Amino acid sequence: MAVAFCFSVGLFALPGAAQDRSDLTGELDIFAATYFDWLQPRSIREGIEYCGLFGVDGKGNLAAILAQPGNADSCHPGEAPAGFEVLASWHTHGAYDRDADTEAPSWGDLDSDIEEGIDGYIATPGGRLWFNDAVARRSFLICGVGCVIADPDYRPCPAFTPGTEHTLDSLRARAENDNGEC
């Protein structure tokens, strides 16, 4: 059985947590950023993706399904417990890897959210926060580098910037044009 992780947003600050959240306006966006600040250090340290679901628990609180570990480039969030209203999927992109395109959602990230009919949040090693809008069939950058805790080894790749919005076609083209080097 899945277990929900709940906490109130805005009541605490994590050591080293990103503080510029001016681009975050929605309650779920703020909750997601706070949750990623809690989880990013582990995901980065272990070099794997973690994933789960955001939603509303039986008491009406925003909650996250306890993080499920994946591998370096994929993860399956598991099922929501009874009484949990799913609002979005979520996952991290693990540690910075100079040869991997982890600063934007992948084609599969957006495609799976569209297929499941739920929105999604993605945190990158650089601390970017992305939102996959299943209805609009697009990924949107909510906030940029350092919005959530980032890998201290992260280095930007000016030759392969992630942009601010993507479709399935633009993510497919991005993958096809990725030569694996920065």
Secondary structure, DSSP 8 states (H G I E B T S, - for coil): ---EEE--TTS---TT-----TT--SHHHHHHHHHHHHHHHHHHHHTS-EEEEEEE-TTS-EEEE--EE--SS--------TT-EEEEEEEE--S--TTS--SS--HHHHHHHHHHT-EEEEE-TT--EEEEETTTTEEEEEE-TTSS---TT----GGG---SEEEHHHHHHHHHT--S--
